[in-house]
């Protein structure tokens, strides 16, 4: 890890008040160039900061998991097996 200089410390201090502040907002608040702040943030995310994840899990929105599976088997292409699927099974609820 590279040692933090005064610019890195100023950026981290600005992030400590509002963690989701944009690079442009930090640059404007600190009187720095946006590209400078963005490159520093990219480096800091790899070394010091945890990257922010803005994906929303479907369960948080009330969406469950629903899947439909259809299987077509041509018997003549399969070797006979005592464990072969003689009957099809339908389920309207999750089975695991």
Secondary structure, DSSP 8 states (H G I E B T S, - for coil): -----HHHHHHHHHHHH-TT--HHHHHHHHT--HHHHHHHHHHHHHHTS--------GGGGT------------GGGS---TT---S----SS---
